[in-house]
Amino acid sequence: MNLLIIRLIIFAVLFYAGLKLFSMYRQWQQERLTQQQQDQQHHGGHMVRCRWCDVHLPEEEALREAEQWFCSSAHRDRFLQEQRSQRDNDTDP
Ligand SMILES: [Zn+2]
C-alpha cells in the first residue's frame, strides 16, 4: 500500500516536471519566433532606390522590374517606356 502511494507520487512529480518542461520549451520557442520576426522587421528593411526618381524605400514596398527597383508602377511604366523609346531611336536610321 505504501509503495503504491510512493509510486503514485513519483509518477505525479515526473508528470508535473514533464508538463513544466514542455510549457517552458513552448514558451522559449514562442519567444524565439517573435524575436526572429522582430529581427526581420528591423534588418529586413533593406532600402532600394527608385530608378526613376532616386527616392529610397524599403524593398518590400518597392516594385521590381527588369533588374531595377521602382517606388510605384507609374515610375516603372515611365522608365520602361523611356527604355523602349530609346531602343526604338537606336534602331531608327
Ligand atoms: Zn519613383
PDB file of the backbone (N, CA, C, O) and the ligand in Angstrom, with CONECT records:
HET     ZN  A 101       1
ATOM      1  N   MET A   1       0.826  -1.204   0.000  1.00  0.00           N
ATOM      2  CA  MET A   1       0.000   0.000   0.000  1.00  0.00           C
ATOM      3  C   MET A   1       0.862   1.257   0.000  1.00  0.00           C
ATOM      4  O   MET A   1       0.647   2.190  -0.773  1.00  0.00           O
ATOM      5  N   ASN A   2       1.864   1.245   0.912  1.00  0.00           N
ATOM      6  CA  ASN A   2       2.779   2.382   0.997  1.00  0.00           C
ATOM      7  C   ASN A   2       3.539   2.591  -0.313  1.00  0.00           C
ATOM      8  O   ASN A   2       3.733   3.713  -0.782  1.00  0.00           O
ATOM      9  N   LEU A   3       3.959   1.463  -0.877  1.00  0.00           N
ATOM     10  CA  LEU A   3       4.738   1.501  -2.119  1.00  0.00           C
ATOM     11  C   LEU A   3       3.928   2.123  -3.246  1.00  0.00           C
ATOM     12  O   LEU A   3       4.448   2.866  -4.078  1.00  0.00           O
ATOM     13  N   LEU A   4       2.634   1.796  -3.249  1.00  0.00           N
ATOM     14  CA  LEU A   4       1.751   2.307  -4.302  1.00  0.00           C
ATOM     15  C   LEU A   4       1.643   3.826  -4.224  1.00  0.00           C
ATOM     16  O   LEU A   4       1.650   4.511  -5.247  1.00  0.00           O
ATOM     17  N   ILE A   5       1.544   4.337  -3.026  1.00  0.00           N
ATOM     18  CA  ILE A   5       1.441   5.788  -2.836  1.00  0.00           C
ATOM     19  C   ILE A   5       2.736   6.468  -3.297  1.00  0.00           C
ATOM     20  O   ILE A   5       2.702   7.505  -3.960  1.00  0.00           O
ATOM     21  N   ILE A   6       3.876   5.867  -2.935  1.00  0.00           N
ATOM     22  CA  ILE A   6       5.175   6.419  -3.331  1.00  0.00           C
ATOM     23  C   ILE A   6       5.296   6.420  -4.861  1.00  0.00           C
ATOM     24  O   ILE A   6       5.752   7.398  -5.455  1.00  0.00           O
ATOM     25  N   ARG A   7       4.887   5.325  -5.484  1.00  0.00           N
ATOM     26  CA  ARG A   7       4.912   5.232  -6.946  1.00  0.00           C
ATOM     27  C   ARG A   7       4.032   6.313  -7.574  1.00  0.00           C
ATOM     28  O   ARG A   7       4.383   6.955  -8.565  1.00  0.00           O
ATOM     29  N   LEU A   8       2.879   6.476  -6.946  1.00  0.00           N
ATOM     30  CA  LEU A   8       1.917   7.465  -7.446  1.00  0.00           C
ATOM     31  C   LEU A   8       2.504   8.870  -7.358  1.00  0.00           C
ATOM     32  O   LEU A   8       2.373   9.680  -8.276  1.00  0.00           O
ATOM     33  N   ILE A   9       3.161   9.137  -6.215  1.00  0.00           N
ATOM     34  CA  ILE A   9       3.770  10.465  -6.017  1.00  0.00           C
ATOM     35  C   ILE A   9       4.892  10.684  -7.037  1.00  0.00           C
ATOM     36  O   ILE A   9       4.990  11.748  -7.648  1.00  0.00           O
ATOM     37  N   ILE A  10       5.732   9.663  -7.208  1.00  0.00           N
ATOM     38  CA  ILE A  10       6.839   9.768  -8.173  1.00  0.00           C
ATOM     39  C   ILE A  10       6.283  10.024  -9.569  1.00  0.00           C
ATOM     40  O   ILE A  10       6.777  10.877 -10.306  1.00  0.00           O
ATOM     41  N   PHE A  11       5.246   9.268  -9.913  1.00  0.00           N
ATOM     42  CA  PHE A  11       4.624   9.430 -11.223  1.00  0.00           C
ATOM     43  C   PHE A  11       4.070  10.840 -11.396  1.00  0.00           C
ATOM     44  O   PHE A  11       4.228  11.458 -12.449  1.00  0.00           O
ATOM     45  N   ALA A  12       3.409  11.346 -10.329  1.00  0.00           N
ATOM     46  CA  ALA A  12       2.822  12.681 -10.380  1.00  0.00           C
ATOM     47  C   ALA A  12       3.908  13.741 -10.546  1.00  0.00           C
ATOM     48  O   ALA A  12       3.765  14.680 -11.329  1.00  0.00           O
ATOM     49  N   VAL A  13       4.997  13.574  -9.795  1.00  0.00           N
ATOM     50  CA  VAL A  13       6.106  14.533  -9.868  1.00  0.00           C
ATOM     51  C   VAL A  13       6.720  14.520 -11.266  1.00  0.00           C
ATOM     52  O   VAL A  13       6.997  15.569 -11.847  1.00  0.00           O
ATOM     53  N   LEU A  14       6.929  13.310 -11.796  1.00  0.00           N
ATOM     54  CA  LEU A  14       7.510  13.187 -13.138  1.00  0.00           C
ATOM     55  C   LEU A  14       6.586  13.822 -14.179  1.00  0.00           C
ATOM     56  O   LEU A  14       7.030  14.532 -15.081  1.00  0.00           O
ATOM     57  N   PHE A  15       5.306  13.549 -14.029  1.00  0.00           N
ATOM     58  CA  PHE A  15       4.310  14.090 -14.947  1.00  0.00           C
ATOM     59  C   PHE A  15       4.316  15.624 -14.900  1.00  0.00           C
ATOM     60  O   PHE A  15       4.282  16.305 -15.925  1.00  0.00           O
ATOM     61  N   TYR A  16       4.361  16.131 -13.664  1.00  0.00           N
ATOM     62  CA  TYR A  16       4.355  17.579 -13.469  1.00  0.00           C
ATOM     63  C   TYR A  16       5.628  18.205 -14.055  1.00  0.00           C
ATOM     64  O   TYR A  16       5.581  19.252 -14.700  1.00  0.00           O
ATOM     65  N   ALA A  17       6.765  17.537 -13.815  1.00  0.00           N
ATOM     66  CA  ALA A  17       8.040  18.049 -14.328  1.00  0.00           C
ATOM     67  C   ALA A  17       8.038  18.050 -15.855  1.00  0.00           C
ATOM     68  O   ALA A  17       8.506  18.994 -16.490  1.00  0.00           O
ATOM     69  N   GLY A  18       7.510  16.989 -16.422  1.00  0.00           N
ATOM     70  CA  GLY A  18       7.449  16.903 -17.884  1.00  0.00           C
ATOM     71  C   GLY A  18       6.567  17.990 -18.463  1.00  0.00           C
ATOM     72  O   GLY A  18       6.902  18.616 -19.469  1.00  0.00           O
ATOM     73  N   LEU A  19       5.433  18.204 -17.811  1.00  0.00           N
ATOM     74  CA  LEU A  19       4.499  19.239 -18.258  1.00  0.00           C
ATOM     75  C   LEU A  19       5.159  20.619 -18.171  1.00  0.00           C
ATOM     76  O   LEU A  19       5.023  21.454 -19.065  1.00  0.00           O
ATOM     77  N   LYS A  20       5.868  20.825 -17.079  1.00  0.00           N
ATOM     78  CA  LYS A  20       6.544  22.105 -16.838  1.00  0.00           C
ATOM     79  C   LYS A  20       7.617  22.341 -17.907  1.00  0.00           C
ATOM     80  O   LYS A  20       7.731  23.432 -18.465  1.00  0.00           O
ATOM     81  N   LEU A  21       8.397  21.295 -18.174  1.00  0.00           N
ATOM     82  CA  LEU A  21       9.455  21.388 -19.178  1.00  0.00           C
ATOM     83  C   LEU A  21       8.858  21.689 -20.552  1.00  0.00           C
ATOM     84  O   LEU A  21       9.374  22.512 -21.308  1.00  0.00           O
ATOM     85  N   PHE A  22       7.760  21.001 -20.851  1.00  0.00           N
ATOM     86  CA  PHE A  22       7.118  21.182 -22.154  1.00  0.00           C
ATOM     87  C   PHE A  22       6.621  22.614 -22.330  1.00  0.00           C
ATOM     88  O   PHE A  22       6.801  23.225 -23.384  1.00  0.00           O
ATOM     89  N   SER A  23       5.985  23.141 -21.267  1.00  0.00           N
ATOM     90  CA  SER A  23       5.475  24.509 -21.362  1.00  0.00           C
ATOM     91  C   SER A  23       6.628  25.513 -21.453  1.00  0.00           C
ATOM     92  O   SER A  23       6.526  26.533 -22.135  1.00  0.00           O
ATOM     93  N   MET A  24       7.733  25.205 -20.751  1.00  0.00           N
ATOM     94  CA  MET A  24       8.905  26.068 -20.829  1.00  0.00           C
ATOM     95  C   MET A  24       9.480  26.064 -22.241  1.00  0.00           C
ATOM     96  O   MET A  24       9.878  27.098 -22.777  1.00  0.00           O
ATOM     97  N   TYR A  25       9.511  24.868 -22.826  1.00  0.00           N
ATOM     98  CA  TYR A  25      10.009  24.726 -24.191  1.00  0.00           C
ATOM     99  C   TYR A  25       9.133  25.493 -25.180  1.00  0.00           C
ATOM    100  O   TYR A  25       9.631  26.170 -26.079  1.00  0.00           O
ATOM    101  N   ARG A  26       7.831  25.371 -24.995  1.00  0.00           N
ATOM    102  CA  ARG A  26       6.873  26.079 -25.858  1.00  0.00           C
ATOM    103  C   ARG A  26       7.075  27.589 -25.770  1.00  0.00           C
ATOM    104  O   ARG A  26       7.074  28.298 -26.776  1.00  0.00           O
ATOM    105  N   GLN A  27       7.247  28.059 -24.528  1.00  0.00           N
ATOM    106  CA  GLN A  27       7.432  29.485 -24.285  1.00  0.00           C
ATOM    107  C   GLN A  27       8.724  29.972 -24.942  1.00  0.00           C
ATOM    108  O   GLN A  27       8.757  31.038 -25.558  1.00  0.00           O
ATOM    109  N   TRP A  28       9.784  29.178 -24.801  1.00  0.00           N
ATOM    110  CA  TRP A  28      11.082  29.517 -25.374  1.00  0.00           C
ATOM    111  C   TRP A  28      10.994  29.583 -26.906  1.00  0.00           C
ATOM    112  O   TRP A  28      11.556  30.465 -27.555  1.00  0.00           O
ATOM    113  N   GLN A  29      10.257  28.600 -27.448  1.00  0.00           N
ATOM    114  CA  GLN A  29      10.070  28.545 -28.891  1.00  0.00           C
ATOM    115  C   GLN A  29       9.314  29.788 -29.379  1.00  0.00           C
ATOM    116  O   GLN A  29       9.666  30.395 -30.390  1.00  0.00           O
ATOM    117  N   GLN A  30       8.271  30.143 -28.631  1.00  0.00           N
ATOM    118  CA  GLN A  30       7.442  31.299 -28.981  1.00  0.00           C
ATOM    119  C   GLN A  30       8.276  32.579 -28.927  1.00  0.00           C
ATOM    120  O   GLN A  30       8.183  33.440 -29.802  1.00  0.00           O
ATOM    121  N   GLU A  31       9.092  32.681 -27.878  1.00  0.00           N
ATOM    122  CA  GLU A  31       9.939  33.867 -27.713  1.00  0.00           C
ATOM    123  C   GLU A  31      10.938  33.983 -28.847  1.00  0.00           C
ATOM    124  O   GLU A  31      11.192  35.070 -29.366  1.00  0.00           O
ATOM    125  N   ARG A  32      11.505  32.836 -29.224  1.00  0.00           N
ATOM    126  CA  ARG A  32      12.495  32.835 -30.304  1.00  0.00           C
ATOM    127  C   ARG A  32      11.834  33.263 -31.618  1.00  0.00           C
ATOM    128  O   ARG A  32      12.425  33.987 -32.420  1.00  0.00           O
ATOM    129  N   LEU A  33      10.597  32.799 -31.821  1.00  0.00           N
ATOM    130  CA  LEU A  33       9.871  33.104 -33.056  1.00  0.00           C
ATOM    131  C   LEU A  33       9.579  34.598 -33.154  1.00  0.00           C
ATOM    132  O   LEU A  33       9.799  35.213 -34.197  1.00  0.00           O
ATOM    133  N   THR A  34       9.077  35.183 -32.049  1.00  0.00           N
ATOM    134  CA  THR A  34       8.763  36.606 -32.066  1.00  0.00           C
ATOM    135  C   THR A  34      10.049  37.426 -32.192  1.00  0.00           C
ATOM    136  O   THR A  34      10.065  38.483 -32.824  1.00  0.00           O
ATOM    137  N   GLN A  35      11.126  36.923 -31.581  1.00  0.00           N
ATOM    138  CA  GLN A  35      12.419  37.611 -31.691  1.00  0.00           C
ATOM    139  C   GLN A  35      12.877  37.622 -33.143  1.00  0.00           C
ATOM    140  O   GLN A  35      13.367  38.632 -33.648  1.00  0.00           O
ATOM    141  N   GLN A  36      12.711  36.490 -33.798  1.00  0.00           N
ATOM    142  CA  GLN A  36      13.100  36.388 -35.202  1.00  0.00           C
ATOM    143  C   GLN A  36      12.281  37.342 -36.059  1.00  0.00           C
ATOM    144  O   GLN A  36      12.805  37.999 -36.959  1.00  0.00           O
ATOM    145  N   GLN A  37      10.976  37.408 -35.762  1.00  0.00           N
ATOM    146  CA  GLN A  37      10.105  38.295 -36.530  1.00  0.00           C
ATOM    147  C   GLN A  37      10.502  39.742 -36.324  1.00  0.00           C
ATOM    148  O   GLN A  37      10.497  40.538 -37.263  1.00  0.00           O
ATOM    149  N   GLN A  38      10.853  40.085 -35.067  1.00  0.00           N
ATOM    150  CA  GLN A  38      11.291  41.446 -34.777  1.00  0.00           C
ATOM    151  C   GLN A  38      12.583  41.763 -35.513  1.00  0.00           C
ATOM    152  O   GLN A  38      12.750  42.857 -36.052  1.00  0.00           O
ATOM    153  N   ASP A  39      13.503  40.787 -35.530  1.00  0.00           N
ATOM    154  CA  ASP A  39      14.768  40.985 -36.230  1.00  0.00           C
ATOM    155  C   ASP A  39      14.532  41.210 -37.711  1.00  0.00           C
ATOM    156  O   ASP A  39      15.175  42.053 -38.337  1.00  0.00           O
ATOM    157  N   GLN A  40      13.602  40.444 -38.263  1.00  0.00           N
ATOM    158  CA  GLN A  40      13.307  40.583 -39.684  1.00  0.00           C
ATOM    159  C   GLN A  40      12.746  41.964 -39.986  1.00  0.00           C
ATOM    160  O   GLN A  40      13.068  42.577 -41.004  1.00  0.00           O
ATOM    161  N   GLN A  41      11.887  42.448 -39.064  1.00  0.00           N
ATOM    162  CA  GLN A  41      11.314  43.770 -39.269  1.00  0.00           C
ATOM    163  C   GLN A  41      12.403  44.835 -39.178  1.00  0.00           C
ATOM    164  O   GLN A  41      12.351  45.859 -39.860  1.00  0.00           O
ATOM    165  N   HIS A  42      13.395  44.573 -38.317  1.00  0.00           N
ATOM    166  CA  HIS A  42      14.455  45.557 -38.116  1.00  0.00           C
ATOM    167  C   HIS A  42      15.447  45.558 -39.273  1.00  0.00           C
ATOM    168  O   HIS A  42      15.729  46.597 -39.870  1.00  0.00           O
ATOM    169  N   HIS A  43      15.971  44.364 -39.577  1.00  0.00           N
ATOM    170  CA  HIS A  43      17.025  44.279 -40.579  1.00  0.00           C
ATOM    171  C   HIS A  43      16.465  44.054 -41.977  1.00  0.00           C
ATOM    172  O   HIS A  43      17.134  44.327 -42.974  1.00  0.00           O
ATOM    173  N   GLY A  44      15.222  43.551 -42.041  1.00  0.00           N
ATOM    174  CA  GLY A  44      14.622  43.264 -43.340  1.00  0.00           C
ATOM    175  C   GLY A  44      14.293  44.525 -44.112  1.00  0.00           C
ATOM    176  O   GLY A  44      13.978  44.471 -45.301  1.00  0.00           O
ATOM    177  N   GLY A  45      14.368  45.666 -43.431  1.00  0.00           N
ATOM    178  CA  GLY A  45      14.082  46.931 -44.110  1.00  0.00           C
ATOM    179  C   GLY A  45      15.224  47.356 -45.002  1.00  0.00           C
ATOM    180  O   GLY A  45      15.756  48.457 -44.865  1.00  0.00           O
ATOM    181  N   HIS A  46      15.595  46.492 -45.906  1.00  0.00           N
ATOM    182  CA  HIS A  46      16.662  46.801 -46.848  1.00  0.00           C
ATOM    183  C   HIS A  46      16.160  47.865 -47.818  1.00  0.00           C
ATOM    184  O   HIS A  46      15.118  47.702 -48.453  1.00  0.00           O
ATOM    185  N   MET A  47      16.906  48.944 -47.922  1.00  0.00           N
ATOM    186  CA  MET A  47      16.445  50.062 -48.734  1.00  0.00           C
ATOM    187  C   MET A  47      16.917  49.917 -50.183  1.00  0.00           C
ATOM    188  O   MET A  47      18.046  49.510 -50.458  1.00  0.00           O
ATOM    189  N   VAL A  48      16.023  50.259 -51.080  1.00  0.00           N
ATOM    190  CA  VAL A  48      16.369  50.258 -52.502  1.00  0.00           C
ATOM    191  C   VAL A  48      16.032  51.637 -53.072  1.00  0.00           C
ATOM    192  O   VAL A  48      15.298  52.413 -52.459  1.00  0.00           O
ATOM    193  N   ARG A  49      16.574  51.925 -54.240  1.00  0.00           N
ATOM    194  CA  ARG A  49      16.380  53.249 -54.818  1.00  0.00           C
ATOM    195  C   ARG A  49      15.540  53.147 -56.081  1.00  0.00           C
ATOM    196  O   ARG A  49      15.773  52.296 -56.939  1.00  0.00           O
ATOM    197  N   CYS A  50      14.558  54.033 -56.172  1.00  0.00           N
ATOM    198  CA  CYS A  50      13.735  54.065 -57.377  1.00  0.00           C
ATOM    199  C   CYS A  50      14.597  54.510 -58.547  1.00  0.00           C
ATOM    200  O   CYS A  50      15.284  55.529 -58.477  1.00  0.00           O
ATOM    201  N   ARG A  51      14.552  53.748 -59.604  1.00  0.00           N
ATOM    202  CA  ARG A  51      15.390  54.023 -60.772  1.00  0.00           C
ATOM    203  C   ARG A  51      14.977  55.335 -61.439  1.00  0.00           C
ATOM    204  O   ARG A  51      15.780  55.979 -62.113  1.00  0.00           O
ATOM    205  N   TRP A  52      13.720  55.720 -61.244  1.00  0.00           N
ATOM    206  CA  TRP A  52      13.191  56.881 -61.952  1.00  0.00           C
ATOM    207  C   TRP A  52      13.391  58.185 -61.167  1.00  0.00           C
ATOM    208  O   TRP A  52      13.874  59.169 -61.727  1.00  0.00           O
ATOM    209  N   CYS A  53      13.025  58.203 -59.876  1.00  0.00           N
ATOM    210  CA  CYS A  53      13.069  59.454 -59.115  1.00  0.00           C
ATOM    211  C   CYS A  53      14.128  59.437 -58.010  1.00  0.00           C
ATOM    212  O   CYS A  53      14.247  60.409 -57.264  1.00  0.00           O
ATOM    213  N   ASP A  54      14.909  58.337 -57.891  1.00  0.00           N
ATOM    214  CA  ASP A  54      16.007  58.236 -56.918  1.00  0.00           C
ATOM    215  C   ASP A  54      15.535  58.263 -55.465  1.00  0.00           C
ATOM    216  O   ASP A  54      16.341  58.491 -54.563  1.00  0.00           O
ATOM    217  N   VAL A  55      14.273  58.040 -55.232  1.00  0.00           N
ATOM    218  CA  VAL A  55      13.754  58.015 -53.867  1.00  0.00           C
ATOM    219  C   VAL A  55      14.088  56.663 -53.236  1.00  0.00           C
ATOM    220  O   VAL A  55      14.012  55.630 -53.902  1.00  0.00           O
ATOM    221  N   HIS A  56      14.458  56.668 -51.948  1.00  0.00           N
ATOM    222  CA  HIS A  56      14.780  55.430 -51.248  1.00  0.00           C
ATOM    223  C   HIS A  56      13.545  54.900 -50.521  1.00  0.00           C
ATOM    224  O   HIS A  56      12.816  55.658 -49.880  1.00  0.00           O
ATOM    225  N   LEU A  57      13.326  53.613 -50.627  1.00  0.00           N
ATOM    226  CA  LEU A  57      12.177  52.998 -49.965  1.00  0.00           C
ATOM    227  C   LEU A  57      12.497  51.551 -49.615  1.00  0.00           C
ATOM    228  O   LEU A  57      13.376  50.945 -50.229  1.00  0.00           O
ATOM    229  N   PRO A  58      11.782  50.985 -48.620  1.00  0.00           N
ATOM    230  CA  PRO A  58      12.025  49.587 -48.232  1.00  0.00           C
ATOM    231  C   PRO A  58      11.743  48.636 -49.387  1.00  0.00           C
ATOM    232  O   PRO A  58      10.845  48.840 -50.203  1.00  0.00           O
ATOM    233  N   GLU A  59      12.563  47.583 -49.411  1.00  0.00           N
ATOM    234  CA  GLU A  59      12.489  46.632 -50.513  1.00  0.00           C
ATOM    235  C   GLU A  59      11.085  46.059 -50.693  1.00  0.00           C
ATOM    236  O   GLU A  59      10.617  45.871 -51.816  1.00  0.00           O
ATOM    237  N   GLU A  60      10.407  45.779 -49.544  1.00  0.00           N
ATOM    238  CA  GLU A  60       9.097  45.121 -49.650  1.00  0.00           C
ATOM    239  C   GLU A  60       8.011  46.039 -50.199  1.00  0.00           C
ATOM    240  O   GLU A  60       6.953  45.578 -50.627  1.00  0.00           O
ATOM    241  N   GLU A  61       8.286  47.352 -50.184  1.00  0.00           N
ATOM    242  CA  GLU A  61       7.309  48.289 -50.735  1.00  0.00           C
ATOM    243  C   GLU A  61       7.623  48.653 -52.178  1.00  0.00           C
ATOM    244  O   GLU A  61       6.810  49.262 -52.875  1.00  0.00           O
ATOM    245  N   ALA A  62       8.809  48.270 -52.608  1.00  0.00           N
ATOM    246  CA  ALA A  62       9.236  48.650 -53.951  1.00  0.00           C
ATOM    247  C   ALA A  62       8.781  47.629 -54.988  1.00  0.00           C
ATOM    248  O   ALA A  62       8.476  46.483 -54.659  1.00  0.00           O
ATOM    249  N   LEU A  63       8.742  48.054 -56.213  1.00  0.00           N
ATOM    250  CA  LEU A  63       8.404  47.174 -57.330  1.00  0.00           C
ATOM    251  C   LEU A  63       9.686  46.838 -58.082  1.00  0.00           C
ATOM    252  O   LEU A  63      10.551  47.692 -58.281  1.00  0.00           O
ATOM    253  N   ARG A  64       9.792  45.575 -58.496  1.00  0.00           N
ATOM    254  CA  ARG A  64      10.993  45.145 -59.193  1.00  0.00           C
ATOM    255  C   ARG A  64      10.625  44.784 -60.629  1.00  0.00           C
ATOM    256  O   ARG A  64       9.684  44.035 -60.891  1.00  0.00           O
ATOM    257  N   GLU A  65      11.398  45.344 -61.536  1.00  0.00           N
ATOM    258  CA  GLU A  65      11.139  45.081 -62.951  1.00  0.00           C
ATOM    259  C   GLU A  65      12.449  45.219 -63.710  1.00  0.00           C
ATOM    260  O   GLU A  65      13.158  46.214 -63.559  1.00  0.00           O
ATOM    261  N   ALA A  66      12.764  44.243 -64.507  1.00  0.00           N
ATOM    262  CA  ALA A  66      13.952  44.283 -65.362  1.00  0.00           C
ATOM    263  C   ALA A  66      15.200  44.654 -64.560  1.00  0.00           C
ATOM    264  O   ALA A  66      15.972  45.523 -64.964  1.00  0.00           O
ATOM    265  N   GLU A  67      15.391  43.974 -63.396  1.00  0.00           N
ATOM    266  CA  GLU A  67      16.578  44.160 -62.551  1.00  0.00           C
ATOM    267  C   GLU A  67      16.649  45.550 -61.929  1.00  0.00           C
ATOM    268  O   GLU A  67      17.693  45.932 -61.400  1.00  0.00           O
ATOM    269  N   GLN A  68      15.584  46.297 -61.981  1.00  0.00           N
ATOM    270  CA  GLN A  68      15.563  47.646 -61.425  1.00  0.00           C
ATOM    271  C   GLN A  68      14.461  47.750 -60.380  1.00  0.00           C
ATOM    272  O   GLN A  68      13.502  46.979 -60.388  1.00  0.00           O
ATOM    273  N   TRP A  69      14.616  48.719 -59.480  1.00  0.00           N
ATOM    274  CA  TRP A  69      13.614  48.955 -58.441  1.00  0.00           C
ATOM    275  C   TRP A  69      12.866  50.247 -58.739  1.00  0.00           C
ATOM    276  O   TRP A  69      13.423  51.212 -59.262  1.00  0.00           O
ATOM    277  N   PHE A  70      11.573  50.229 -58.383  1.00  0.00           N
ATOM    278  CA  PHE A  70      10.748  51.417 -58.603  1.00  0.00           C
ATOM    279  C   PHE A  70       9.853  51.648 -57.403  1.00  0.00           C
ATOM    280  O   PHE A  70       9.444  50.701 -56.731  1.00  0.00           O
ATOM    281  N   CYS A  71       9.543  52.939 -57.130  1.00  0.00           N
ATOM    282  CA  CYS A  71       8.722  53.278 -55.969  1.00  0.00           C
ATOM    283  C   CYS A  71       7.250  53.063 -56.285  1.00  0.00           C
ATOM    284  O   CYS A  71       6.449  52.847 -55.376  1.00  0.00           O
ATOM    285  N   SER A  72       6.884  53.118 -57.562  1.00  0.00           N
ATOM    286  CA  SER A  72       5.477  52.950 -57.928  1.00  0.00           C
ATOM    287  C   SER A  72       5.380  52.377 -59.340  1.00  0.00           C
ATOM    288  O   SER A  72       6.348  52.379 -60.100  1.00  0.00           O
ATOM    289  N   SER A  73       4.193  51.891 -59.666  1.00  0.00           N
ATOM    290  CA  SER A  73       4.002  51.322 -61.000  1.00  0.00           C
ATOM    291  C   SER A  73       4.103  52.420 -62.062  1.00  0.00           C
ATOM    292  O   SER A  73       4.499  52.162 -63.199  1.00  0.00           O
ATOM    293  N   ALA A  74       3.733  53.666 -61.670  1.00  0.00           N
ATOM    294  CA  ALA A  74       3.804  54.777 -62.615  1.00  0.00           C
ATOM    295  C   ALA A  74       5.252  55.015 -63.043  1.00  0.00           C
ATOM    296  O   ALA A  74       5.539  55.205 -64.225  1.00  0.00           O
ATOM    297  N   HIS A  75       6.152  55.002 -62.069  1.00  0.00           N
ATOM    298  CA  HIS A  75       7.562  55.232 -62.387  1.00  0.00           C
ATOM    299  C   HIS A  75       8.152  54.063 -63.147  1.00  0.00           C
ATOM    300  O   HIS A  75       9.004  54.237 -64.019  1.00  0.00           O
ATOM    301  N   ARG A  76       7.691  52.865 -62.807  1.00  0.00           N
ATOM    302  CA  ARG A  76       8.149  51.687 -63.538  1.00  0.00           C
ATOM    303  C   ARG A  76       7.742  51.801 -65.005  1.00  0.00           C
ATOM    304  O   ARG A  76       8.544  51.567 -65.910  1.00  0.00           O
ATOM    305  N   ASP A  77       6.476  52.165 -65.216  1.00  0.00           N
ATOM    306  CA  ASP A  77       5.978  52.272 -66.585  1.00  0.00           C
ATOM    307  C   ASP A  77       6.728  53.352 -67.362  1.00  0.00           C
ATOM    308  O   ASP A  77       7.056  53.175 -68.535  1.00  0.00           O
ATOM    309  N   ARG A  78       6.996  54.480 -66.686  1.00  0.00           N
ATOM    310  CA  ARG A  78       7.687  55.577 -67.359  1.00  0.00           C
ATOM    311  C   ARG A  78       9.111  55.176 -67.732  1.00  0.00           C
ATOM    312  O   ARG A  78       9.608  55.507 -68.809  1.00  0.00           O
ATOM    313  N   PHE A  79       9.758  54.452 -66.808  1.00  0.00           N
ATOM    314  CA  PHE A  79      11.122  54.010 -67.086  1.00  0.00           C
ATOM    315  C   PHE A  79      11.138  53.033 -68.261  1.00  0.00           C
ATOM    316  O   PHE A  79      11.975  53.138 -69.158  1.00  0.00           O
ATOM    317  N   LEU A  80      10.210  52.091 -68.242  1.00  0.00           N
ATOM    318  CA  LEU A  80      10.152  51.097 -69.312  1.00  0.00           C
ATOM    319  C   LEU A  80       9.815  51.765 -70.641  1.00  0.00           C
ATOM    320  O   LEU A  80      10.341  51.388 -71.688  1.00  0.00           O
ATOM    321  N   GLN A  81       8.948  52.743 -70.587  1.00  0.00           N
ATOM    322  CA  GLN A  81       8.572  53.481 -71.797  1.00  0.00           C
ATOM    323  C   GLN A  81       9.792  54.204 -72.375  1.00  0.00           C
ATOM    324  O   GLN A  81      10.064  54.174 -73.575  1.00  0.00           O
ATOM    325  N   GLU A  82      10.514  54.857 -71.451  1.00  0.00           N
ATOM    326  CA  GLU A  82      11.726  55.580 -71.835  1.00  0.00           C
ATOM    327  C   GLU A  82      12.728  54.629 -72.482  1.00  0.00           C
ATOM    328  O   GLU A  82      13.312  54.932 -73.523  1.00  0.00           O
ATOM    329  N   GLN A  83      12.916  53.475 -71.847  1.00  0.00           N
ATOM    330  CA  GLN A  83      13.857  52.484 -72.355  1.00  0.00           C
ATOM    331  C   GLN A  83      13.450  52.017 -73.738  1.00  0.00           C
ATOM    332  O   GLN A  83      14.274  51.869 -74.641  1.00  0.00           O
ATOM    333  N   ARG A  84      12.148  51.790 -73.876  1.00  0.00           N
ATOM    334  CA  ARG A  84      11.636  51.292 -75.151  1.00  0.00           C
ATOM    335  C   ARG A  84      11.841  52.337 -76.247  1.00  0.00           C
ATOM    336  O   ARG A  84      12.250  52.009 -77.361  1.00  0.00           O
ATOM    337  N   SER A  85      11.552  53.594 -75.919  1.00  0.00           N
ATOM    338  CA  SER A  85      11.699  54.641 -76.930  1.00  0.00           C
ATOM    339  C   SER A  85      13.170  54.848 -77.272  1.00  0.00           C
ATOM    340  O   SER A  85      13.511  55.148 -78.417  1.00  0.00           O
ATOM    341  N   GLN A  86      14.038  54.689 -76.279  1.00  0.00           N
ATOM    342  CA  GLN A  86      15.471  54.802 -76.547  1.00  0.00           C
ATOM    343  C   GLN A  86      15.928  53.710 -77.495  1.00  0.00           C
ATOM    344  O   GLN A  86      16.715  53.938 -78.413  1.00  0.00           O
ATOM    345  N   ARG A  87      15.406  52.506 -77.241  1.00  0.00           N
ATOM    346  CA  ARG A  87      15.768  51.376 -78.084  1.00  0.00           C
ATOM    347  C   ARG A  87      15.267  51.617 -79.517  1.00  0.00           C
ATOM    348  O   ARG A  87      15.948  51.317 -80.498  1.00  0.00           O
ATOM    349  N   ASP A  88      14.041  52.173 -79.597  1.00  0.00           N
ATOM    350  CA  ASP A  88      13.476  52.463 -80.916  1.00  0.00           C
ATOM    351  C   ASP A  88      14.327  53.501 -81.643  1.00  0.00           C
ATOM    352  O   ASP A  88      14.564  53.382 -82.845  1.00  0.00           O
ATOM    353  N   ASN A  89      14.786  54.519 -80.912  1.00  0.00           N
ATOM    354  CA  ASN A  89      15.612  55.569 -81.521  1.00  0.00           C
ATOM    355  C   ASN A  89      16.934  54.990 -82.034  1.00  0.00           C
ATOM    356  O   ASN A  89      17.438  55.380 -83.088  1.00  0.00           O
ATOM    357  N   ASP A  90      17.485  54.039 -81.247  1.00  0.00           N
ATOM    358  CA  ASP A  90      18.762  53.448 -81.633  1.00  0.00           C
ATOM    359  C   ASP A  90      18.641  52.684 -82.955  1.00  0.00           C
ATOM    360  O   ASP A  90      19.548  52.701 -83.788  1.00  0.00           O
ATOM    361  N   THR A  91      17.498  52.015 -83.123  1.00  0.00           N
ATOM    362  CA  THR A  91      17.351  51.190 -84.323  1.00  0.00           C
ATOM    363  C   THR A  91      16.924  52.045 -85.517  1.00  0.00           C
ATOM    364  O   THR A  91      17.065  51.631 -86.668  1.00  0.00           O
ATOM    365  N   ASP A  92      16.394  53.257 -85.231  1.00  0.00           N
ATOM    366  CA  ASP A  92      15.994  54.132 -86.338  1.00  0.00           C
ATOM    367  C   ASP A  92      17.215  54.570 -87.143  1.00  0.00           C
ATOM    368  O   ASP A  92      18.268  54.843 -86.569  1.00  0.00           O
ATOM    369  N   PRO A  93      17.085  54.635 -88.426  1.00  0.00           N
ATOM    370  CA  PRO A  93      18.215  55.077 -89.250  1.00  0.00           C
ATOM    371  C   PRO A  93      18.463  56.597 -89.127  1.00  0.00           C
ATOM    372  O   PRO A  93      19.378  57.126 -89.758  1.00  0.00           O
TER     373      PRO A  93
HETATM  374 ZN    ZN A 101       9.968  56.819 -58.158  1.00  0.00          ZN2+
END
